[in-house]
């Protein structure tokens, strides 16, 4: 509250002038001068005081500066809203770009994976189906054995051939033994286990399995071929030549094996080896 210096009246707002500043001083009439009665002066100030009290009760002051501040705040709010809208748009655009990059990365990985598989398939040499001298297909079963071997025994035989192809003869022997345990009359399993024993230079065990296979199927050409290889490794060349003659009689025709099998090196150096081949009209260099 301010106090007028002339009449000592309290004025509510600093921007509201006292009546003494509005009314001109006239010494002739005394209006506004010291001879004006106290009550007259106060009555003349009633409208001004009322307006001041209304403004004070409303808790605000009429000021052009306040209006400018509100307009500036409104403009700032609009500008901030526009900026936030732009930021949201940029965020959405960035998310779309990241999604596109992720899809491209997945597509590139799938393409590289497929290309890698094709490259492996093109470079990897074909794995042999059977170990050296092992029969490619199952020969006829032994006499008295009807039908095919049990499916589980065949699965163990195929697994053993896979191990033998990578020269893991211990596991190959284990799988062939499981096949034999399931079907004791499975001649092919005995023959392949004999081959694995020969690779480990366990010639006595190989001989026992070949004898068992021959007992089950004496006309198995692979049994006699493996007899020849086993006798050649033991340098029993006469028996090796007899087994060669028997294998060719039964229709053995894997001439590449006769030409390149390293287990036949001893018997190939024997002069009778070529004569036995010529007897069956087989000519190899």
Secondary structure, 3 states (H helix, E strand, C coil): CEECCCCCCEECCCCCCCHHHHCCCECCCCECCCCCCHHHHHHHCHHHHHHHHHHHHHCCCCCHHHHHHHHHHHHHHHHHHHHHHHHHHHHHHHHHHHHHHHHHHHHHHHHHHHHHHHHHHHHCCCCCCCCCCCCCCCCCCCCCCCCCCCHHHHHHHHHHHHHHHCCCHHHHHHHHHHHHHHCCCCHHHHHHHHHHHHHCCCHHHHHHHHHHHHHHCCCCHHHHHHHHHHHHHCCCHHHHHHHHHHHHHCCCCCHHHHHHCHHHHHHHCCHHHHHHHHHCCCCCC
